[in-house]
Every structure is written in structure tokens, then in C-alpha cells.
């Protein structure tokens, strides 16, 4: 995990990222290092930066190396959306070249969680049912597993069906939708056969197969997803633009992704924007006055408390008959439902929008040094929160900060090196020599 910030106004965009990276073995988090690179210059021809978060590899290739390779190949673009599409296409082509075993292992990684999730829920519900039966009769020999197991498995499958029912379709580079050939369906079915319990019937296996297909088709992403944030200026853009994606590796030869942000600073549109990525609850609390956790706690408190107030009031009232009581109680329940609906859709959004407007009204006129300072401070806010809270410090280390503008281009404000500059003069000479070759007409990597 990580914490990253993008701040945009009409003058520039400031990007800041921490340096913590969690090394995991399977589902276990083993070690945290605080020296990872997550912020990069993305183009040699346009002032564009990119930040990465969550998964830091793509089909078992370190993403920082792919970013550097893309930077050498990337041509000049007119708009930021173009370089975003080019980068996704570049990753998709890299993914297609991956060995088949890597592609199939990744596909297995995507589909196994939903199958295992159904099985684990089935096992938990079975244990609860057996425990309940034992408390009531104390005779486990009377339990007919063949009768109760299918119903419990149906219930577990239905839970995941509801979870996926409202999801939007994912996007795929080079394809509008996925094609499930016989070979692909056969691979999925074999995986299902390996995981599902023996009590599963043909219809239940078909429903699980449908779940797996939806996992691949919908914008439901795995734990290994990678966030990609691209911001800066195209040749035809006076004001900065930001696009961000979440990608989830290759599915049947196509890169799976979804667009998470598309912000175009404009005179008639948004004039400034502060956008947190990855671990963003502290920044949202600062920007909006509340975050998802606080909003959820308030909603839960109201949902549990208000019916109790109604009950206490009704106990003090005298009604001429049960019909009058039932009618008033129905009116009260409708009012409670309207209150909860307004709380979620209106009150929270009003708090967020008003609080954000106050911040962004000031950001609109911030000079570039202040943008950089604010971006670093917001990342540091999350880092301090993680340091003083329980659990692993998943945000921390040096904070890299860059400011991108039309006048100065991509400029590092703060940047860590794993080596001391005074001991590596030849490294900087090599960099200067490489850059000078690119400036010569007809030189290395010159684009038409």
C-alpha cells in the first residue's frame, strides 16, 4: 500500500508519493521497505508524470522498468488521454509476450478467490448449522448432510451473485468484451472442480462458472491490481489534465482496466482539484470533513438508534385502536427511510462538496512552491497516522515530490537516491551525455 497525492490548478500539477512497499508471500505480508520508487517522468517530449500504487509489477516484470522503457519509446502527444491509452497499449503488448505459464498463473490468481470465497462461506455456514443442530438435539447422527448441504451452498453462491450484480463492465485493451472459447471454459471448469465440495451438483457448478465469468468481465479487481496516475500537459493543452486507471493484468490476451479519474482543468470546468490515491482516508478527512469509515459509522449509528426512538415514543402514546397505531407506525417507518436516504445522498455529499470547495478555492491560486509543499504535507499526514496507529506502517519513507508545468516542464522538488551524488559524478555525466544526444537533430530516439 501507499499514499499519493495529485494537486492541480491552472498553472501546474504537483505529484507526491511515499516510498513504502510491502513485500508479500501469498496472502501474508512479510516485510516493508521504505525505499521504493513510485513517481516517474513518463515522456521525453511532453511534461508528463506518472505515479504507481498497490501492485508494483506487471506479469512478473517490475513496473518502474517498464515505465522507463516506455519513456524512451513514447512520442509527443496532443492530450494526456493519448499518452494514457499508449501506456495501456504498451503494457498490453508486453503482457501478450509473457510466457503462457505466467499468463495462466495470473488467470488462476484472478478466478480462485471467488471460488474459494464461495467454498469458505459454505464451510462456515455448515459449521454454524451443525453447531445449532447440536445445541438443539445433541445428536449429530440425525443430521442429514445430503439434505442441508445443497441449500447452504445455494445460499453461499447467491451471496456472491448479489455482490456482483451491480458491478459495471471492465474495459479491455483491444477488445470490447471477452471471448470464452472451449479451451478457456475448460480451464475454468477444471479449477472449479479442484476447489468446490463434492456435494455441489451440476447446476451449482454452472452458477459458480457464471460467477467466475463475471469476475473476469466486471470491474471487480483483485488484490494485486495496480493504480496508474498520469498527469501533465499535452502539446494542445494550456491547463493540466489527470487521468488515472486501475489495471489487473492480462485476461485472455487483453489488459483489464477501469478508468478511476479524468480531470481536465479548464476555465469553464474544474479550476483546481486535490486527489488522493491508495490509502486516502486521512486526506479525505482533511479535505471533506469525513471519510468512508466515518460516514459508515454515522450511518450505522442512525440506522440502529432511530427505530429505538420510535419504539420509546410509541410506548408512551395511547391509540384508540390497533389500526391507528399501525398506520402511524407505517408513516414513521417511511419517514425514517427518507431520513436515511437523505443522509446518504444529500447530507454527506453536501458536507463533502462544501469542505472541498473551501480547499480548492485556495488551491486555484496557489503558486507552484506551495502546491509542492501541500502535496508533501498531505502524504506525510497519512504517514504520521500509520506511524501512531496499530498495525504495519504501510505508508512512510522519503516523500518524492514533482511539479509539472508548461513553462518548466517536469521538475523534481524532492527526490531520493539510493546512492550519494558526490560519489557518482560519472553517473550524472552519463545522464547529461544521453540527454545531449537526444537534443541533436537526428540523434538517439528523436521523434518525427
C-alpha positions as CSV (number, residue, x, y, z in Angstrom):
1,X,0.0,0.0,0.0
2,X,1.0,3.6,-0.3
3,X,-0.2,7.2,-0.2
4,X,-0.1,9.5,-3.2
5,X,-1.4,13.0,-3.9
6,X,-2.1,15.0,-7.1
7,X,-2.9,18.7,-6.8
8,X,-3.9,20.6,-10.0
9,X,-4.6,24.2,-10.7
10,X,-4.4,26.3,-13.9
11,X,-0.6,26.8,-13.5
12,X,0.7,23.3,-12.7
13,X,0.2,19.9,-11.2
14,X,2.1,18.7,-8.1
15,X,2.6,15.0,-7.5
16,X,3.8,13.4,-4.3
17,X,4.3,9.8,-3.3
18,X,5.7,8.0,-0.3
19,X,8.4,5.2,-0.5
20,X,6.9,2.3,1.5
21,X,6.4,-1.0,-0.3
22,X,5.1,-4.2,1.3
23,X,6.7,-7.5,0.2
24,X,4.2,-10.3,0.5
25,X,4.4,-14.1,0.2
26,X,1.0,-15.4,-0.9
27,X,-1.6,-13.8,1.4
28,X,0.9,-12.9,4.1
29,X,2.5,-9.5,4.4
30,X,6.1,-10.3,5.2
31,X,8.2,-7.1,5.1
32,X,8.0,-3.4,4.5
33,X,10.8,-1.4,2.8
34,X,10.8,2.4,2.6
35,X,12.9,3.0,-0.5
36,X,10.6,2.2,-3.4
37,X,10.2,4.5,-6.5
38,X,6.6,5.3,-7.3
39,X,6.8,8.6,-9.1
40,X,8.4,9.0,-12.5
41,X,8.7,11.2,-15.6
42,X,6.7,9.5,-18.3
43,X,7.8,11.2,-21.5
44,X,10.9,12.8,-23.0
45,X,8.7,15.0,-25.3
46,X,5.9,16.3,-23.0
47,X,5.8,17.4,-19.4
48,X,4.1,14.4,-18.0
49,X,4.5,12.4,-14.8
50,X,3.2,9.0,-13.6
51,X,2.6,7.6,-10.2
52,X,2.1,3.9,-9.4
53,X,0.5,2.3,-6.3
54,X,-0.5,-1.1,-4.9
55,X,0.9,-3.7,-7.2
56,X,4.4,-2.7,-8.4
57,X,4.9,-5.4,-11.0
58,X,3.1,-6.4,-14.2
59,X,3.2,-10.0,-15.4
60,X,6.2,-10.5,-13.2
61,X,8.1,-7.5,-14.6
62,X,8.9,-4.6,-12.3
63,X,6.7,-1.7,-13.4
64,X,9.3,1.0,-12.8
65,X,11.5,-0.7,-15.5
66,X,8.5,-0.7,-17.9
67,X,7.9,3.0,-17.2
68,X,11.5,3.8,-18.1
69,X,11.3,1.7,-21.3
70,X,8.1,3.4,-22.3
71,X,9.6,6.8,-21.7
72,X,12.2,6.1,-24.3
73,X,9.6,5.0,-26.9
74,X,6.9,7.5,-26.2
75,X,6.3,10.1,-28.9
76,X,4.9,13.6,-28.4
77,X,1.1,13.7,-27.7
78,X,-1.5,16.4,-28.0
79,X,-3.5,15.3,-25.0
80,X,-2.9,13.4,-21.7
81,X,-5.6,10.9,-22.6
82,X,-3.5,9.9,-25.6
83,X,-0.4,9.0,-23.5
84,X,-2.7,7.1,-21.1
85,X,-4.0,5.0,-24.0
86,X,-0.5,4.5,-25.4
87,X,0.8,3.3,-22.0
88,X,-2.0,0.8,-21.5
89,X,-1.5,-0.5,-25.0
90,X,2.3,-0.8,-24.3
91,X,1.6,-2.8,-21.2
92,X,-0.9,-5.0,-23.1
93,X,1.7,-5.8,-25.8
94,X,4.2,-6.6,-23.0
95,X,1.6,-8.9,-21.4
96,X,0.9,-10.7,-24.7
97,X,4.6,-11.6,-24.9
98,X,4.6,-13.2,-21.4
99,X,5.2,-17.0,-21.3
100,X,2.0,-19.0,-21.3
101,X,2.5,-20.4,-17.8
102,X,2.7,-16.8,-16.4
103,X,-0.5,-15.8,-18.2
104,X,-2.3,-18.9,-16.9
105,X,-1.0,-18.5,-13.4
106,X,-2.2,-14.9,-13.4
107,X,-5.6,-16.0,-14.7
108,X,-5.8,-18.6,-11.9
109,X,-5.0,-15.9,-9.4
110,X,-7.9,-13.8,-10.6
111,X,-10.5,-16.6,-10.5
112,X,-9.6,-18.6,-7.5
113,X,-10.6,-16.0,-4.9
114,X,-14.3,-16.1,-5.9
115,X,-14.3,-19.9,-5.9
116,X,-12.5,-20.2,-2.6
117,X,-14.8,-17.4,-1.2
118,X,-17.9,-19.5,-2.0
119,X,-16.4,-22.6,-0.6
120,X,-15.3,-20.9,2.6
121,X,-18.7,-19.3,3.1
122,X,-20.3,-22.7,2.6
123,X,-18.0,-24.3,5.2
124,X,-18.6,-21.5,7.7
125,X,-22.4,-21.8,7.3
126,X,-22.2,-25.6,7.5
127,X,-20.3,-25.4,10.8
128,X,-22.9,-22.9,12.2
129,X,-25.8,-25.2,11.1
130,X,-24.2,-28.3,12.7
131,X,-23.4,-26.3,15.9
132,X,-27.0,-25.1,16.0
133,X,-28.4,-28.6,15.5
134,X,-26.1,-30.0,18.2
135,X,-27.3,-27.4,20.7
136,X,-30.9,-28.3,19.9
137,X,-30.8,-32.1,19.8
138,X,-27.3,-33.1,20.9
139,X,-27.5,-36.0,18.4
140,X,-25.3,-35.4,15.3
141,X,-26.3,-38.7,13.8
142,X,-29.7,-37.3,12.9
143,X,-28.2,-34.6,10.7
144,X,-28.8,-35.4,7.0
145,X,-25.9,-33.6,5.3
146,X,-27.1,-34.5,1.9
147,X,-30.3,-32.5,2.6
148,X,-28.9,-29.4,4.2
149,X,-25.6,-29.0,2.3
150,X,-27.1,-28.2,-1.1
151,X,-29.3,-25.5,0.4
152,X,-26.3,-23.9,2.2
153,X,-24.2,-24.0,-0.9
154,X,-27.0,-22.3,-2.8
155,X,-27.1,-19.6,-0.2
156,X,-23.3,-19.1,-0.4
157,X,-23.5,-18.8,-4.2
158,X,-26.4,-16.4,-4.0
159,X,-24.4,-14.1,-1.7
160,X,-21.7,-13.7,-4.4
161,X,-24.2,-13.3,-7.1
162,X,-25.7,-10.3,-5.3
163,X,-22.2,-8.9,-4.8
164,X,-21.5,-8.9,-8.5
165,X,-25.0,-7.9,-9.8
166,X,-24.4,-4.2,-9.6
167,X,-20.9,-4.1,-11.0
168,X,-20.1,-2.3,-14.2
169,X,-18.3,-4.0,-17.1
170,X,-14.5,-3.6,-17.1
171,X,-12.6,-2.3,-20.1
172,X,-10.0,-4.3,-22.1
173,X,-7.3,-3.0,-24.4
174,X,-8.0,-4.2,-27.9
175,X,-11.4,-5.8,-27.2
176,X,-14.9,-4.6,-26.3
177,X,-15.7,-7.8,-24.4
178,X,-14.1,-11.2,-23.6
179,X,-14.5,-14.3,-25.7
180,X,-14.8,-17.6,-23.8
181,X,-13.6,-20.3,-26.0
182,X,-14.0,-24.0,-25.2
183,X,-10.3,-24.2,-24.1
184,X,-10.8,-21.2,-21.7
185,X,-14.0,-22.6,-20.3
186,X,-12.3,-25.9,-19.8
187,X,-9.5,-24.3,-17.8
188,X,-12.1,-22.5,-15.6
189,X,-14.2,-25.7,-15.1
190,X,-11.1,-27.7,-14.1
191,X,-10.3,-25.0,-11.5
192,X,-13.8,-25.2,-10.2
193,X,-13.7,-29.0,-9.9
194,X,-10.5,-28.7,-7.9
195,X,-12.0,-26.4,-5.3
196,X,-15.7,-27.0,-4.9
197,X,-17.0,-29.5,-2.4
198,X,-18.3,-32.9,-3.5
199,X,-21.9,-32.0,-2.6
200,X,-22.0,-29.5,-5.5
201,X,-24.4,-30.5,-8.2
202,X,-24.3,-29.7,-11.9
203,X,-26.5,-26.6,-11.6
204,X,-24.4,-25.2,-8.7
205,X,-21.2,-25.7,-10.7
206,X,-22.8,-23.9,-13.6
207,X,-23.7,-21.0,-11.3
208,X,-20.1,-20.8,-10.0
209,X,-18.8,-20.8,-13.6
210,X,-21.1,-17.9,-14.3
211,X,-19.7,-16.1,-11.2
212,X,-16.1,-16.6,-12.5
213,X,-17.0,-15.3,-15.9
214,X,-18.5,-12.2,-14.2
215,X,-15.3,-11.7,-12.1
216,X,-13.3,-11.6,-15.3
217,X,-15.8,-9.4,-17.2
218,X,-16.8,-6.9,-14.5
219,X,-14.7,-4.1,-13.0
220,X,-14.1,-6.3,-9.9
221,X,-10.3,-6.2,-9.5
222,X,-8.0,-8.5,-7.5
223,X,-5.8,-7.6,-4.6
224,X,-2.8,-7.4,-6.9
225,X,-4.3,-4.6,-9.0
226,X,-2.1,-1.6,-9.9
227,X,-3.1,2.0,-9.8
228,X,-1.7,4.2,-12.6
229,X,-1.9,8.0,-12.3
230,X,-0.9,10.1,-15.3
231,X,-0.8,13.9,-15.2
232,X,0.7,16.8,-17.0
233,X,0.3,18.7,-20.3
234,X,-0.1,17.6,-23.9
235,X,1.0,19.9,-26.7
236,X,-2.5,21.3,-27.2
237,X,-3.3,21.7,-23.5
238,X,-3.0,25.1,-21.8
239,X,-4.1,23.7,-18.4
240,X,-3.1,20.4,-16.8
241,X,-5.0,17.1,-17.1
242,X,-5.0,14.0,-15.0
243,X,-6.2,10.5,-15.9
244,X,-6.0,7.5,-13.6
245,X,-6.6,3.8,-14.1
246,X,-6.6,0.6,-12.2
247,X,-5.2,-2.3,-14.1
248,X,-5.4,-6.0,-13.2
249,X,-3.1,-7.9,-15.6
250,X,-4.0,-9.9,-18.7
251,X,-7.2,-11.7,-19.3
252,X,-7.2,-13.9,-22.4
253,X,-4.6,-11.7,-24.1
254,X,-6.1,-8.3,-23.2
255,X,-5.2,-5.9,-20.4
256,X,-8.0,-5.5,-18.0
257,X,-8.5,-1.9,-16.6
258,X,-11.0,0.7,-15.4
259,X,-10.8,4.5,-15.5
260,X,-10.9,5.9,-12.0
261,X,-10.4,9.6,-12.7
262,X,-10.4,12.0,-15.6
263,X,-9.8,15.6,-14.5
264,X,-9.4,18.4,-17.1
265,X,-8.6,21.7,-15.5
266,X,-10.5,24.3,-17.6
267,X,-11.9,27.9,-17.4
268,X,-15.5,26.5,-17.6
269,X,-14.9,23.3,-15.7
270,X,-12.9,22.5,-12.5
271,X,-10.3,25.2,-11.8
272,X,-8.5,23.2,-9.1
273,X,-8.5,19.7,-7.7
274,X,-6.9,17.8,-4.9
275,X,-7.0,14.0,-5.5
276,X,-5.7,11.3,-3.0
277,X,-4.9,7.8,-4.1
278,X,-4.4,4.4,-2.4
279,X,-4.6,5.0,1.4
280,X,-6.6,8.2,1.4
281,X,-8.8,8.2,4.5
282,X,-6.7,10.9,6.3
283,X,-6.6,13.1,3.3
284,X,-10.3,12.8,2.7
285,X,-11.0,13.6,6.4
286,X,-8.9,16.8,5.9
287,X,-10.4,17.7,2.5
288,X,-14.1,16.7,3.0
289,X,-14.5,16.7,6.8
290,X,-15.2,12.9,6.8
291,X,-14.1,9.7,5.1
292,X,-15.8,6.4,4.2
293,X,-15.2,5.0,7.7
294,X,-16.7,7.9,9.5
295,X,-19.6,8.0,7.1
296,X,-20.2,4.3,7.6
297,X,-20.1,4.7,11.4
298,X,-22.6,7.6,11.3
299,X,-25.0,5.7,9.0
300,X,-24.8,2.6,11.3
301,X,-25.5,4.7,14.4
302,X,-28.5,6.4,12.9
303,X,-29.9,3.1,11.5
304,X,-29.6,1.4,14.9
305,X,-30.7,4.4,17.0
306,X,-33.7,5.9,15.2
307,X,-36.0,2.8,15.4
308,X,-35.4,2.7,19.1
309,X,-36.5,6.3,19.5
310,X,-39.7,5.4,17.6
311,X,-40.3,2.5,19.8
312,X,-39.9,4.5,23.0
313,X,-42.3,7.2,21.7
314,X,-45.0,4.7,20.7
315,X,-44.8,3.1,24.2
316,X,-45.9,6.4,25.7
317,X,-48.8,7.0,23.3
318,X,-52.3,5.8,23.6
319,X,-54.2,4.8,20.5
320,X,-57.9,4.3,20.1
321,X,-57.3,1.1,18.2
322,X,-54.6,-1.1,16.6
323,X,-55.4,0.2,13.1
324,X,-54.5,3.8,14.1
325,X,-51.3,2.6,15.7
326,X,-50.3,0.6,12.7
327,X,-51.0,3.5,10.3
328,X,-48.9,5.9,12.4
329,X,-46.1,3.4,12.7
330,X,-46.0,2.9,8.9
331,X,-45.8,6.7,8.5
332,X,-42.9,6.8,11.0
333,X,-41.0,4.0,9.2
334,X,-41.4,5.8,5.9
335,X,-40.0,9.0,7.5
336,X,-37.1,7.0,8.9
337,X,-36.3,5.6,5.5
338,X,-36.5,9.0,3.9
339,X,-34.1,10.4,6.6
340,X,-31.6,7.6,5.9
341,X,-31.8,8.1,2.2
342,X,-31.3,11.9,2.6
343,X,-28.4,11.3,5.0
344,X,-26.6,9.2,2.4
345,X,-27.4,11.0,-0.8
346,X,-27.7,14.6,0.4
347,X,-26.2,15.4,3.8
348,X,-22.9,13.6,3.3
349,X,-22.4,14.9,-0.2
350,X,-23.2,18.5,1.0
351,X,-20.5,18.2,3.7
352,X,-18.0,16.8,1.2
353,X,-18.7,19.4,-1.5
354,X,-18.6,22.4,0.8
355,X,-15.5,21.3,2.5
356,X,-13.7,20.5,-0.7
357,X,-14.8,23.8,-2.3
358,X,-13.2,25.8,0.6
359,X,-9.8,24.0,0.0
360,X,-9.9,24.1,-3.8
361,X,-10.8,27.8,-3.9
362,X,-7.4,28.4,-2.3
363,X,-5.6,25.8,-4.4
364,X,-6.7,27.6,-7.6
365,X,-4.4,30.5,-6.9
366,X,-1.5,28.6,-5.2
367,X,2.0,29.2,-6.7
368,X,4.0,26.2,-7.6
369,X,6.1,26.0,-4.5
370,X,3.0,25.9,-2.3
371,X,1.5,23.2,-4.4
372,X,4.6,21.1,-3.8
373,X,4.5,21.8,-0.1
374,X,0.9,21.0,0.3
375,X,1.2,17.7,-1.7
376,X,4.1,16.6,0.5
377,X,2.2,17.6,3.7
378,X,-0.8,15.5,2.8
379,X,1.2,12.4,2.1
380,X,3.1,13.0,5.4
381,X,-0.3,13.3,7.2
382,X,-1.2,9.7,6.2
383,X,2.4,8.6,7.1
384,X,2.1,10.0,10.6
385,X,-1.3,8.4,11.1
386,X,0.1,5.0,10.2
387,X,3.1,5.5,12.5
388,X,1.0,6.2,15.6
389,X,-1.7,3.6,14.8
390,X,-1.8,-0.1,15.3
391,X,-0.6,-2.3,12.5
392,X,2.1,-2.2,9.9
393,X,3.5,1.2,8.7
394,X,2.3,0.8,5.2
395,X,3.0,4.5,4.4
396,X,6.3,6.0,5.1
397,X,9.9,6.7,4.0
398,X,11.1,9.6,2.0
399,X,8.4,11.5,0.0
400,X,9.2,12.2,-3.6
401,X,7.6,15.4,-5.0
402,X,7.5,16.7,-8.5
403,X,5.8,19.8,-10.1
404,X,4.8,19.8,-13.7
405,X,4.2,23.0,-15.7
406,X,4.2,24.2,-19.3
407,X,7.0,26.7,-18.5
408,X,9.5,24.5,-16.6
409,X,8.3,21.0,-17.6
410,X,8.7,18.1,-15.2
411,X,10.7,19.4,-12.2
412,X,11.8,17.3,-9.2
413,X,11.3,19.2,-5.9
414,X,12.3,16.3,-3.7
415,X,13.8,13.0,-4.9
416,X,15.6,10.2,-3.1
417,X,18.6,8.4,-4.5
418,X,19.9,5.1,-3.1
419,X,23.4,6.4,-3.7
420,X,25.2,9.7,-2.7
421,X,25.5,12.1,-5.6
422,X,29.1,13.2,-4.6
423,X,30.4,9.7,-5.1
424,X,28.7,9.2,-8.5
425,X,29.8,12.0,-10.8
426,X,30.2,9.6,-13.7
427,X,26.5,8.7,-13.4
428,X,25.4,12.3,-13.9
429,X,27.9,12.7,-16.7
430,X,26.3,9.7,-18.5
431,X,22.8,11.2,-18.0
432,X,24.0,14.6,-19.4
433,X,25.6,12.8,-22.4
434,X,22.5,10.8,-23.1
435,X,20.3,13.9,-22.9
436,X,22.6,15.9,-25.2
437,X,22.4,13.2,-27.8
438,X,18.6,13.4,-27.9
439,X,18.8,17.2,-28.4
440,X,20.9,16.8,-31.6
441,X,18.8,16.6,-34.8
442,X,18.7,13.1,-35.9
443,X,20.1,11.9,-32.6
444,X,19.1,9.0,-30.4
445,X,15.3,8.4,-30.1
446,X,14.4,11.6,-32.0
447,X,10.7,11.5,-32.9
448,X,9.4,13.0,-36.1
